[in-house]
Amino acid sequence: MKRTNTKSNRRPAGLQVRPFRLEDYAAVAELWQTSGLAVDSREQVRRRLKRDRGLFLVAEVKGKLVGVAMGGWDGRRASLWRLAVSPDFQRRGVAQALMCELESRLQALGAGGAFLLVWHENRPALKLYRKCGYEPHPGVLFMYKEFPAPQPAAKKRSQGCDQ
Ligand SMILES: CC(C)(COP(=O)(O)OP(=O)(O)OC[C@H]1O[C@@H](n2cnc3c(N)ncnc32)[C@H](O)[C@@H]1OP(=O)(O)O)[C@@H](O)C(=O)NCCC(=O)NCCS
């Protein structure tokens, strides 16, 4: 028997994906926080907008912000970051809509593909990304270095960093 009334892929009526505006910041920060993602400060967001304006998207339903995603483009490689959808609107295709819009914007800039990072244990995100066509890249190890916090100029000199 054909299943009806599945929650899957029921796009909320009036769903709109549009570029982020600074007045969205509070709602976006709350969404990142409740989703367990790092919350960029307003200043970090401003810097991001300077660099990748048009690749920071939100999803809205009847004036309510329900999703967010960021893209990055350095002229050679494209990346996807900080995707989150409000729990009340999950499993309704909002993330897919954000991903599709980001991908077409990145393609328009000349990107031939995109990468993203996801925790191994984040099964919902892993399933979503696989559904969108992303595959693990077994040959690549993610490496990272934390830079020391910037220090006042005087201290820097005493450590021989200002030669
Ligand atoms: C991951 C997340 C963004 C998915 O958002 P969403 O709007 O619910 O995703 P979609 O409705 O577009 O789902 C598309 C497909 O992804 C998969 N998927 C999404 N959520 C899933 C879940 N909880 N369990 C299993 N599969 C899931 C399914 O294949 C789904 O298609 P289907 O509903 O037809 O089965 C959302 O769960 C979220 O905000 N999580 C917290 C933040 C986070 O982890 N972000 C990713 C950081 S890397």
The ligand as an SDF file (V2000), in Angstrom:
LIG
                    3D

 48 50  0  0  0  0  0  0  0  0999 V2000
   21.0800   17.8860    9.5950 C   0  0  0  0  0  0  0  0  0  0  0  0
   19.9230   18.8670    9.4410 C   0  0  0  0  0  0  0  0  0  0  0  0
   20.4520   20.2000    8.9270 C   0  0  0  0  0  0  0  0  0  0  0  0
   18.9170   18.2800    8.4320 C   0  0  0  0  0  0  0  0  0  0  0  0
   17.9110   19.2670    8.1810 O   0  0  0  0  0  0  0  0  0  0  0  0
   16.4800   18.8690    7.5730 P   0  0  0  0  0  0  0  0  0  0  0  0
   15.8490   20.1070    7.0600 O   0  0  0  0  0  0  0  0  0  0  0  0
   15.7320   18.0860    8.5720 O   0  0  0  0  0  0  0  0  0  0  0  0
   16.8710   17.9280    6.3590 O   0  0  0  0  0  0  0  0  0  0  0  0
   15.9340   17.5490    5.1090 P   0  0  0  0  0  0  0  0  0  0  0  0
   14.5030   17.5320    5.5270 O   0  0  0  0  0  0  0  0  0  0  0  0
   16.3000   18.4190    3.9660 O   0  0  0  0  0  0  0  0  0  0  0  0
   16.3940   16.0470    4.8820 O   0  0  0  0  0  0  0  0  0  0  0  0
   16.8040   15.5720    3.6330 C   0  0  0  0  0  0  0  0  0  0  0  0
   17.2570   14.1240    3.8180 C   0  0  0  0  0  0  0  0  0  0  0  0
   18.3350   14.0410    4.7610 O   0  0  0  0  0  0  0  0  0  0  0  0
   18.2090   12.8330    5.5440 C   0  0  0  0  0  0  0  0  0  0  0  0
   17.9180   13.1880    6.9360 N   0  0  0  0  0  0  0  0  0  0  0  0
   17.7230   14.4270    7.4470 C   0  0  0  0  0  0  0  0  0  0  0  0
   17.4970   14.3420    8.7720 N   0  0  0  0  0  0  0  0  0  0  0  0
   17.5520   13.0420    9.1020 C   0  0  0  0  0  0  0  0  0  0  0  0
   17.3910   12.3300   10.3310 C   0  0  0  0  0  0  0  0  0  0  0  0
   17.1390   12.9610   11.4940 N   0  0  0  0  0  0  0  0  0  0  0  0
   17.5230   10.9930   10.3090 N   0  0  0  0  0  0  0  0  0  0  0  0
   17.7890   10.3500    9.1750 C   0  0  0  0  0  0  0  0  0  0  0  0
   17.9260   10.9650    7.9580 N   0  0  0  0  0  0  0  0  0  0  0  0
   17.8220   12.2930    7.9390 C   0  0  0  0  0  0  0  0  0  0  0  0
   17.0460   12.0850    4.9360 C   0  0  0  0  0  0  0  0  0  0  0  0
   17.5630   11.2800    3.8750 O   0  0  0  0  0  0  0  0  0  0  0  0
   16.1940   13.2170    4.3930 C   0  0  0  0  0  0  0  0  0  0  0  0
   15.3250   12.8150    3.3560 O   0  0  0  0  0  0  0  0  0  0  0  0
   13.9000   12.1710    3.7490 P   0  0  0  0  0  0  0  0  0  0  0  0
   13.2840   13.0790    4.7840 O   0  0  0  0  0  0  0  0  0  0  0  0
   13.1850   12.1450    2.4500 O   0  0  0  0  0  0  0  0  0  0  0  0
   14.1960   10.8110    4.3140 O   0  0  0  0  0  0  0  0  0  0  0  0
   19.1650   19.0480   10.7980 C   0  0  0  0  0  0  0  0  0  0  0  0
   18.9240   17.7810   11.3670 O   0  0  0  0  0  0  0  0  0  0  0  0
   19.9180   19.9110   11.8020 C   0  0  0  0  0  0  0  0  0  0  0  0
   19.7670   21.1420   11.8280 O   0  0  0  0  0  0  0  0  0  0  0  0
   20.7310   19.2630   12.6380 N   0  0  0  0  0  0  0  0  0  0  0  0
   21.4860   20.0090   13.6950 C   0  0  0  0  0  0  0  0  0  0  0  0
   22.6280   20.8230   13.1150 C   0  0  0  0  0  0  0  0  0  0  0  0
   23.6130   19.9850   12.3400 C   0  0  0  0  0  0  0  0  0  0  0  0
   23.9990   18.8910   12.7540 O   0  0  0  0  0  0  0  0  0  0  0  0
   24.0420   20.5020   11.1810 N   0  0  0  0  0  0  0  0  0  0  0  0
   25.0050   19.8640   10.3290 C   0  0  0  0  0  0  0  0  0  0  0  0
   26.3890   20.2900   10.7010 C   0  0  0  0  0  0  0  0  0  0  0  0
   27.5860   19.3920    9.7530 S   0  0  0  0  0  0  0  0  0  0  0  0
  1  2  1  0
  2  3  1  0
  2  4  1  0
  2 36  1  0
  4  5  1  0
  5  6  1  0
  6  7  2  0
  6  8  1  0
  6  9  1  0
  9 10  1  0
 10 11  2  0
 10 12  1  0
 10 13  1  0
 13 14  1  0
 14 15  1  0
 15 16  1  0
 15 30  1  0
 16 17  1  0
 17 18  1  0
 17 28  1  0
 18 19  1  0
 18 27  1  0
 19 20  2  0
 20 21  1  0
 21 22  1  0
 21 27  2  0
 22 23  1  0
 22 24  2  0
 24 25  1  0
 25 26  2  0
 26 27  1  0
 28 29  1  0
 28 30  1  0
 30 31  1  0
 31 32  1  0
 32 33  2  0
 32 34  1  0
 32 35  1  0
 36 37  1  0
 36 38  1  0
 38 39  2  0
 38 40  1  0
 40 41  1  0
 41 42  1  0
 42 43  1  0
 43 44  2  0
 43 45  1  0
 45 46  1  0
 46 47  1  0
 47 48  1  0
M  END
$$$$
